[in-house]
Each structure stands twice: as C-alpha cells, then as structure tokens.
Amino acid sequence: MSRLTDKNLVIAKEIIARYPRQKSALIPLLHLAQEQSGYISREAMVHLGELVGVTSAEVYGTATFYEMFRFEPIGKYLVNICGTMSCALMGAHELMHHAEKRLGVKAGGTTQDGMFTLAHAECQAACTEAPCLQVNYRYRLRVSTADLDNLIDDLEAGKLSEEIPAHGVLAKVRQHIAPDRGVGAVSPELVDQAPAWLNGKAAL
Amino acid sequence: MTIVDPTAENIVVDPNVVNITINDKPVLARKGELIIAAADRTDDFIPRFCYHPRMSSVGMCRQCLVEVETPRGPMMVVSCMTPVAEGQIVRTATDTVKKAQEGVLELLLANHPLDCPVCDKGGECPLQDQAFSHGPGESRFVEEKRHYEKPIAISEIVYLDRERCILCDRCTRFADEVAGDPLISFTSRGNDTQVLTFPDEPFSSYFSGNTVQICPVGALTAKPYRFKARPWDIEQTESTCTSCSVGCRIVVQSSRDELVRFQGVDIDPVNWGWLCDRGRYNFESVNSTERLIAPLIKSDSGLATTSWSIALESAARIIRTALASGADSVAILGGARGTNEDAFAWASLADQLGITQRDSQLGDGLTPEIFNLEQATIDQTCAASTIILLSPDLKEELPVLYLRVRDAAQKRKSRILEFTPRDSGLTPYAWRSVSFEPGRQAQVVRETLETQEIQEQIRRGEVVVVLGRANLAENESFTLHALGEIFHAIPNAKVLPVLRRGNVRGAVAVGLTPQKNSGDAIDILTKAAAGKIECLILLGSDPLADVADSDLVARAFNRTRSVISIDTFINSSNRNADVVLPAAAFAEKTGTTTNLEGRISNVTQQITPRGTCRPDWMIATELGLSLGIDLGVSSLDELHQKMTSNIPEFSSCANNPIINSDGVLMVSEASATISRASVVLVDRNSYSYRLIVSRTMYDNAQSTTTSPSLVGIITKSAIYVNPLDLARIGVVDGTNIRVGIADKSIVLPVNAHSGVYRGTAWLPYNHTTVDVRPLLDITSDVVDVRIEQLH
C-alpha cells in the first residue's frame, strides 16, 4: 500500500530512538510496515530508508534476506500446511487438497476476497502432532479435514480475531521502552558507562 | 615505513616490520598487513576474487586459502582476512591448499554458465584465468544450473548478468565503501542471493563504471564496450584523463584504430584506480561521426571544406589584418583542453605576435594568482587534520577528488570543515558544514573561525583549503575574500586549487593567461562587445555556449569581425567562424598534461587522428610559418625540450620518466598571499531568491552530448528551492514557474530540495531544454531573482 501512517510514524520514531545507530532499527521497522499493510510495499521501504538514513536498495537487501517478510499483497490469514515427512504420512496432502477445494485457490494463491493465502510449508517442528498447520504462524495440531473446515468457518466469521490477528501483526501487546531506558543516539564506541537504570549492576 | 633487511649488519629493529616466511622464502611485511598483500610482493600468486587492495577485506569467495603453521600443525586460513604475525610460516601451494582451492573453484563454477565465448570478460577474466591455473579441470556437478534473465540493465550504462555472478561483494562494497552510493545490494538469501538495485531504481552512481572494471567475472558489463572488442585484439597505452583537472591515470584501449574502452590505473598520488563515468565513457565523442575531419572556411553558403594550406593562409591573413590595427585587436580564448605542449606552442606564437590578451578560463574560474599560494597536493590534502572546503561540489565537478576526500574523512580521520552555499556531495561526510548566502561567505568564514570549537580543531595539525569557484552567479572576489579570512586565522594553511578545466594549470603555467595586466576572458569579451576586438582565436573553447553571461558574449560575437576556431566539433561559437581548423582529440595526440595539484604526466596517442586533424601545437607552428614566424620546433620532442627549458615550473619533468607513470609535481614557489579585505555585503530583498549556479557531472558539454551512452543521462533544466520556499511560492514539486530578473525571465520546472537553504535557489548550469544564462549578468556581484507562478 503505502508509506507509514502518521500513527505508525510515531511508533517508528520511538523504535528508532532505542538504538545507538538508526539503521539498527530496520528489522523492527520492517515488522511495523508489514503490520500496517500485511506485506511490505516498495513505498514503505523507501520511507524506512529515509527514516534511518540508508538507501532503499539497502532496505530491500536487508528485508529480502528474511523469508517471513512479504513483498506482494497477501491474505489476512496465511495458512501454512506442513508437507514434510511426518505430516505427509498423517494425511497432509489430503488436507492440502481439501483446503484447495474449500478455498478455491491452489497452494501459493490468495482468495479473491483477500482473506486467505494458502501455502505449502516445510517442517514446522510439530511432528508428534501431525498433520499440523499454522495460521499466521499460530499452530493448529492434528488437523482433520473437518477441523480445517471449522477453522476456516471461524476465521471467516471473525470468531478467532482475538487469538489470531491479521498477517503482519506480531503480538497484540506492543513493546514500549521508556525513553530513559533507551540507549539513545550515542555511538557505542563513545559509551563508557553502563546505563543509569542498571544501578551499577552488571548487565547480565 | 622503512623495510629493514634483518640479515644485514647494524640491524635497526623497526617495530612495524614483521618477518614471515612464504613458501620457505623470507618476506618482510608491515604490521597488520594481510598475508595476501605480503604475498603480492613475492612471486607466489595467491588466487583471489573478492580481495581488492583498495577496499576492506570480506573473505567472501574463499579462493585465497593458504596454510599457516601452528603449534598443532598446518592450518588452513583465508589469506585476505589473516594478518601477518612475527615468525609466521605460510605455504601457498601444498597439496592440501591446492585441493582446497580446486574445491572452492568447483563450487564457484557450480552455477556459473561458462558462456565465455559470448562474454565480454572472456580472455581477461580472473575466473577464467584462475579456473585454468588453480581449478580442478572438471566438475562433478551434473545438476541444472541456476537461471536468471540475462542481462538486466541496472543503470543507463551498466548491465548485470546474475548467472555469471559469483557473489564476491566487490561491486556492492565499492558502491558502499568507496563511492558512498549503496544503490546495489545483495538481496534474498542462500541459493537465491543476487545483486540487485531497489526495484525500478537505477544504479545511478557517478562511479558505476568502476564496478564493471573490478568485477572478477563477466557479471557486470558496460554498454559502451559490450560486444565491441575482445581482449586479444585490443591495443593499449597508458595515459592521463583530461576530462577534468584531477588527472586520473588511465589505460586507453583501441581496436581497429577506434577507441573502445578506458580503464583506471592504480597510482597512489591520484586516482587509486578509480574513474568517474564521464571520464571513463566520454571517449565515445572521439569516435563520433560528427567530428570535424577537414578545415572549413567561410563561404557564401556557410562553412565549406577546404585544404589546410588555404585554411592556414586565410587564418594568417585575418590575423595579419587584425594585428595591423594593433596587437590589442586580437585575443585568444581557451587552451585548457589540450596538452602542455599545445598550450606552450600557442603561447609562444602569441608571444611572438605580441598578443597579450589570452585566457584559458572563461570567467568561471578564479584568478591564476591562487597557483602562487602555498600549495598542497591531493595526498597532503587527504592527510591534513582539517580540510576546509571553499570549493564547488567536488562530486559534481572533480569526481575522483571527491572519492579521495571522502575516503580521508571516512577512514583517515581528517575532518572536513565545509563552507558551502548549498549541500554538496561531501556534506554528509563533513565534520562541520557551514552554509552561507552567496556574497556573505567572508563574514560567515570569519565568524566560524572565531568559535572555540573550530579553533581547537585547527590547532590539531595541518590545514588545507580546497579552493575553487562554487557559484557562477557571484563575483569571484567573494571566494577570495573568504580565503583572505581563512589566511588571517590560519596563516600557514595550504591551498589545493581546484579549477575544473582539464589542463588549466598547465595552460596558465605556459602563459595562456592574461599577460602584462591585460584583462581576463570577461574583459576580452567586454572589449569585443565594444567593437575593439577584430579577431578572436578560439582554442577549443565555445564561449557562446559556455560563458555564463549569454548576453555579453552574444554582443561580443556580433561586433567581432572575424573568428578563427581550432576545435574538434562544430559548436555554437564556430558555426559562423571565418576559419575552422580541425584539431586532434584526446588519444589522437601525445604530450603532457598538468593536473590541479600541478602534477605533470603524459598523455599518449593511441589512434590515428580522424581525417586531417592535427594536434594544436602543430597548428600553431604551421600558422606561425604562414605568418612568417618560425617557432623553431619541428617535432613534439623538440617542443617538449623547449618547454621544459623555457618554463621554470616544468623543469622538473625534463627527461624524467616518472611522467609516464605517477607524474612529476611542477616546481612551484609560494610568492603570493591573500589578505583580509573589507567586503560590502549585498542585501537581498526578502521576496527574491539569491541564485547559486553550478555545474553537475552530466551537462551539455560537447564531450557528453556526443557520447551516445551519456547523452541520455543529461539532466533537464530545473530550479531547486527549499521545500518551505516551495510552499511560499505556492506550487507543487515539478510545476513550471517563471524565474525573472529585471526585464528578463525564463520558464522552467521548480523542484523542492532540502539541501538548498531558504532564500536561495540552485540553478544547475548548462542542462538541456532551458538555457538559464539569460538570468546571469557577469558584471553584477550576486544575482537575486524573483520566482513567480505562471498565470
């Protein structure tokens, strides 16, 4: 979609203030941009580059390193169905076929209404609970085709919006760091004292 | 550093020297030096792709593995990441090392398309060469190779073939570390890693051509050279670039008597191997079909081709007629384009004819007096603790000097104190950047130098002032007054004069500069406009297009009876000339050139001059003969000898072979000082904007407009103001507005630019579409314009 909204710009500035070097804030800012639109648009990357003082090419280089940042519009719910060994043995392929039929899209596609993106996933480390899937990285375990239908019904009806926020939202509670606990814009080489809030104790 | 042979008697132990052994031979290394750098001084070659001596090591390619003895036996290390240590034993060619190097090469080639027969790099490719010398010979990979769209244009000039790329990080590192334009970056991860720009944002760096030169494979290729030649049918010679006055060393390469490529040569005192794109690619103009190839003479139907003898005779007749009414009725403009020898021959001819009115600058530089101040070299500038910039934007006008100064500020702890009318390319790297409104620089400099913080910095060590003309829309005296303030505060400051024209320093040294108190180019044009000049000799100059005051120069040309032009192209000034003599271009003639720091180095002929073109010096001697004057030289060697013995500044380069490599500094003695003077401040009406007019890298210079690869990137004219001022004018970015002064005005787009300060407006000079010169009046101190909406 576009650049950061005014509301998110305030949050972005707070995030930037936590780091001694502005560009260190890039990953949390990319998350913020993804939260805003569900994916990271080009305009957002240009904006982030301006905010932290790097070129958009550098933002792009950093962002594309990470698989969970998306650069194309994506459904509100990203359904990742595991297809690796254990899940495959326990019926993941049938589950995928069922999901494809139910949602009317092939794996990798997004439904017309923009609600669901269906995707193959490699092992999600829940082999004992196969077959498993994730909706916006929230697990659903030992999923049967009926479970999947129910899940989609519930998501469509908005019954799970508390538990599963839209794609891009990391957590319902946003981390806040009081300004006096931030490192501030001081170069690490110039810091010769521990932060005041440690009260003279060792950092770890 | 002094390297001491430890086996000699009277051993002096230098703490910076480390003794190591490479392949059983003792090697002296510098403390902190990398093994690969130490090995480069021996005969043992360590293969490498990512290591580049002018950039930081990253250890990306793993090709430079060597064995180092440790207490637990030999260990494999990456020689570009491992510093030397006392007593270190290095082996570069054991069976283990060979096996490792072969293994790495096999992996690097796993996805490489091996399309060498159709690759520009084939024949001079480090990957190809080292696959032969250090590779396994065959691959065990049978899998399908990675495929990408073949080549994609990442800028107007550079093409990227990602299939060939081995991800060595040289281009991306160069763009970030050296050029400061990180517009290309590694994207994605693992097997998908590739170098890319931001989508639809080109790699529009002024230095992009260097990435092509340092690419160790054929991944980056340049449009002007693509499929033009193969390395084995290239002939080459070392020379010095004269596109600007930095004087970068280059290799001029030709194939079938046509220039095909320039490559940078790494010399310590100047360019470190780097070139700017304009210098690298404007050789295309030498090959241009628009070049003048025969003498032209005025006829009823315009300029007509003629023979050299007729052209020289009529030129001589014109000069003789003009001289009959006094030596003051002839003037020479230009001469900074050619070699020292060219300029010397013309200055000698002028001397013999008694012509004192000559100027190799066109009112856009500074008085040649600045060459008589205490001088600094580029190296001294970059080693100074404080570099004061009182100069044009080096990135735009002297790009490789920008790289050197940027490097000094980034890596060598020099601090830049910048005085500038608008943000320059070096502003982000400046320790302090102080802005001034044109006309007020002396006052701003005085006040700044009085602050305690600045005084402390100045006391830390050497101070060098990089001095040049930042603004064509102000009187040059403002810059000199500001310099006077600097000398008042820092009497021992040295000066690096940065006048931009290729060989302006050499031309001034040999005498193509106002003689015996006669006026400079502007005075000459003013006299011409008053009808007092009968004959103008244009020595590779185009005043009608180049002098900042179009009104003055048009009047001057209207009143001048005859014009003789020595040039490589037809331009606006010689279109109606009486005689046009075709000159040999760069790479078509041999000689020497002088860079901005006074470094004399050779330029070499590589191709046959087009048509019947002759070098300027030859034209001067021939014209002399037609005028009954014998300059006493019949060859370039004789001319060079005569120049080095007649011109004291050039005595250092007599019979000195170093002019063929690093160059020799001219002899200069500080004889001038510039002292503080009181300046009358010119107030600005708060409704108007004070103009800053300066050049950018790609403008309508003849060598750029006649280079097909560069002509597309010349910027269109626009005026730039501060975003807040844009709001005050009441228009949005890109709207056409009227810029006016007195009864003259031009219409062009206005753009917001946060690097332009409030109350000023930046107008880049000599761009396409709109001529901005009607606004400029060279006699006024500063130029204040009105900016209004169109109605």
Interface residues (C-beta under 8 A of the other chain):
Chain A: R42 M45 V46 V54 T55 S56 A57 E58 V59 Y60 G61 T62 T64 F65 Y66 E67
Chain B: D181 P182 L183 I184 S185 F186 T187 S188 R189 L196 T197 F198 P199 D200 E201
